[in-house]
Amino acid sequence: MQTSRVPTNGSVGVADDGPASASDAALVRAARLGDGDAFGLLVDRHGPAMLRYARRLVGGSEADAGEVVQEAFISAWRSLDSFRGESSLKTWLFRLVHRRAVDLNRHRRPTPIDDDLISRVMDASSDNPLQDVLDAELLEALQKALDELPWNQRAAWLLREVEGLGYDEIARTMGTTVGSVRGHLHRGRRQLAERMARWR
């Protein structure tokens, strides 16, 4: 009987293009066999988006976001065998980040959202000083409005509008139903629209 062997040359046993082009599924298979390099590629591939989501969810703290993502990756490494592929790996990893952020949030007071969130949503202004002032005021207003959203509405809005996840993916990430996601998004968008009405 032939046994599987973890590649020792840095490759994860996939396409000739190299391990960086390997699919998530191939990297997960290799990581399950103990290939730390394969898991490292998954960290490189999904870590930036996970950190961005965590940072916005925990109120902009780089330290808290880093802790949340680190704990999520430790949990992912330990529980790779439990990942059955019912959702995408990205959704599963976002779910782990979400859980860690919820735990952290339970013990913290709310803090303002990082400006990076708004910068990503808004296009950069021209060199027009008046436009720069107006953009800064708009960003500040949007930040305050987002900061006042309830946790689930804020999480759903970030996952949909910033990370571009579908309703099913958001439901899996948040551990809820698609109907609940739609409700959180509807209420969150309505509240944001009311708060931002003067900017229309």
C-alpha positions as CSV (number, residue, x, y, z in Angstrom):
1,M,0.0,0.0,0.0
2,Q,1.4,3.4,-1.0
3,T,1.5,6.1,1.6
4,S,1.3,9.8,1.2
5,R,4.5,11.7,1.7
6,V,4.9,15.4,2.6
7,P,7.3,17.0,0.1
8,T,10.5,18.1,1.6
9,N,11.7,20.4,-1.1
10,G,9.4,23.2,-0.2
11,S,6.8,22.1,-2.8
12,V,3.3,20.9,-1.7
13,G,3.1,18.4,-4.5
14,V,0.9,20.4,-6.8
15,A,1.4,22.2,-10.2
16,D,4.7,22.9,-11.8
17,D,4.0,26.6,-11.3
18,G,5.2,26.3,-7.7
19,P,3.5,26.1,-4.3
20,A,2.3,29.7,-4.4
21,S,-0.1,28.8,-7.2
22,A,-1.5,25.8,-5.3
23,S,-5.2,25.8,-4.5
24,D,-6.3,26.2,-0.9
25,A,-7.5,22.6,-0.9
26,A,-4.0,21.3,-1.9
27,L,-2.3,23.5,0.7
28,V,-4.8,22.3,3.4
29,R,-4.1,18.6,2.4
30,A,-0.3,19.2,2.7
31,A,-0.7,21.1,6.0
32,R,-2.7,18.3,7.4
33,L,0.3,16.0,6.7
34,G,2.4,18.4,8.8
35,D,3.8,20.6,6.0
36,G,4.5,23.9,7.8
37,D,5.5,25.6,4.5
38,A,2.0,24.9,3.1
39,F,0.4,26.3,6.1
40,G,2.7,29.3,5.8
41,L,1.4,29.9,2.3
42,L,-2.1,29.9,3.6
43,V,-1.2,32.5,6.2
44,D,0.4,34.7,3.5
45,R,-2.6,34.3,1.3
46,H,-5.4,34.9,3.8
47,G,-3.7,36.7,6.6
48,P,-3.9,40.3,5.2
49,A,-7.7,40.1,4.7
50,M,-8.1,38.5,8.1
51,L,-6.1,41.2,9.8
52,R,-8.0,43.9,8.0
53,Y,-11.3,42.4,9.1
54,A,-10.1,41.9,12.7
55,R,-8.7,45.4,12.9
56,R,-12.0,47.0,11.9
57,L,-14.0,44.6,14.1
58,V,-12.0,45.4,17.3
59,G,-12.1,49.1,16.8
60,G,-8.8,49.8,15.0
61,S,-6.3,48.4,17.5
62,E,-3.4,46.8,15.7
63,A,-2.3,44.9,18.8
64,D,-5.8,43.5,19.4
65,A,-6.2,42.6,15.7
66,G,-2.9,40.9,15.6
67,E,-3.8,38.9,18.7
68,V,-7.1,37.9,17.2
69,V,-5.6,36.8,14.0
70,Q,-2.7,34.9,15.7
71,E,-5.2,33.0,17.9
72,A,-7.3,32.3,14.8
73,F,-4.3,30.8,12.9
74,I,-3.3,28.8,16.0
75,S,-6.8,27.4,16.1
76,A,-6.8,26.7,12.4
77,W,-3.5,24.8,12.6
78,R,-4.8,22.7,15.5
79,S,-8.2,22.0,13.9
80,L,-7.4,21.6,10.2
81,D,-8.8,18.1,10.4
82,S,-12.2,19.5,11.3
83,F,-12.3,21.6,8.1
84,R,-14.5,19.6,5.8
85,G,-14.7,22.0,2.9
86,E,-18.4,22.7,3.3
87,S,-17.5,26.4,3.0
88,S,-14.5,28.0,1.4
89,L,-11.3,28.1,3.5
90,K,-11.5,31.9,3.5
91,T,-15.0,31.8,5.1
92,W,-13.8,29.2,7.7
93,L,-10.8,31.4,8.6
94,F,-13.0,34.5,8.8
95,R,-15.3,32.5,11.1
96,L,-12.3,31.8,13.4
97,V,-11.4,35.5,13.4
98,H,-15.0,36.5,14.1
99,R,-15.2,34.2,17.1
100,R,-11.9,35.5,18.6
101,A,-13.0,39.1,18.0
102,V,-16.4,38.4,19.7
103,D,-14.6,37.0,22.7
104,L,-12.3,40.0,22.9
105,N,-15.2,42.4,22.4
106,R,-17.1,41.0,25.4
107,H,-14.3,42.2,27.6
108,R,-13.7,45.6,26.0
109,R,-15.5,48.8,25.8
110,P,-16.3,50.0,22.2
111,T,-13.7,52.1,20.5
112,P,-13.8,54.1,17.2
113,I,-13.2,52.4,13.9
114,D,-9.8,52.8,12.3
115,D,-9.6,55.4,9.4
116,D,-8.2,52.7,7.2
117,L,-11.7,51.3,6.8
118,I,-13.0,54.5,5.5
119,S,-10.0,55.1,3.3
120,R,-10.6,51.8,1.5
121,V,-14.3,52.6,0.9
122,M,-13.7,56.1,-0.3
123,D,-11.8,57.2,-3.4
124,A,-8.9,59.5,-2.9
125,S,-9.7,63.2,-3.5
126,S,-8.0,65.5,-5.9
127,D,-5.6,68.2,-4.9
128,N,-8.5,70.5,-4.3
129,P,-8.2,71.8,-0.7
130,L,-12.0,72.4,-0.4
131,Q,-12.7,68.9,-1.6
132,D,-10.1,67.6,0.9
133,V,-11.9,69.3,3.8
134,L,-15.3,68.0,2.6
135,D,-13.8,64.5,2.2
136,A,-12.3,64.6,5.7
137,E,-15.7,65.7,7.2
138,L,-17.5,62.9,5.3
139,L,-15.0,60.3,6.5
140,E,-15.4,61.5,10.1
141,A,-19.2,61.4,9.8
142,L,-19.1,57.9,8.3
143,Q,-16.7,56.7,10.9
144,K,-18.9,57.9,13.7
145,A,-22.0,56.3,12.0
146,L,-20.2,53.0,11.6
147,D,-19.0,53.1,15.2
148,E,-22.5,53.4,16.5
149,L,-23.8,50.4,14.6
150,P,-24.6,47.4,16.8
151,W,-21.9,44.7,16.7
152,N,-23.7,42.3,14.3
153,Q,-24.8,45.0,11.9
154,R,-21.2,46.4,11.8
155,A,-19.8,42.9,11.2
156,A,-22.3,42.1,8.5
157,W,-21.7,45.5,6.8
158,L,-17.9,45.1,6.9
159,L,-18.0,41.5,5.5
160,R,-20.4,42.5,2.7
161,E,-19.3,46.0,1.7
162,V,-15.6,45.9,2.4
163,E,-14.6,42.2,2.2
164,G,-17.2,41.4,-0.6
165,L,-18.4,38.2,0.9
166,G,-21.8,36.7,-0.2
167,Y,-24.7,36.2,2.1
168,D,-24.0,32.5,2.7
169,E,-20.4,33.2,3.5
170,I,-21.3,36.0,5.9
171,A,-23.9,33.7,7.6
172,R,-21.2,31.0,8.0
173,T,-18.7,33.5,9.3
174,M,-21.0,35.0,11.8
175,G,-22.6,31.7,12.8
176,T,-26.1,32.7,11.9
177,T,-28.6,32.4,9.1
178,V,-28.8,34.2,5.8
179,G,-32.1,35.7,6.9
180,S,-30.4,37.2,10.0
181,V,-27.6,38.5,7.8
182,R,-30.1,40.2,5.5
183,G,-31.8,41.7,8.6
184,H,-28.5,43.0,10.0
185,L,-27.5,44.5,6.6
186,H,-30.9,46.1,6.1
187,R,-31.0,47.7,9.5
188,G,-27.3,48.7,9.3
189,R,-27.7,50.3,5.9
190,R,-30.8,52.1,6.9
191,Q,-29.1,53.5,10.0
192,L,-26.1,54.6,8.0
193,A,-28.3,56.2,5.4
194,E,-30.1,58.2,8.0
195,R,-26.9,59.3,9.7
196,M,-25.3,60.2,6.3
197,A,-28.4,61.8,4.8
198,R,-26.9,65.3,4.9
199,W,-24.1,64.1,2.6
200,R,-26.4,63.1,-0.3
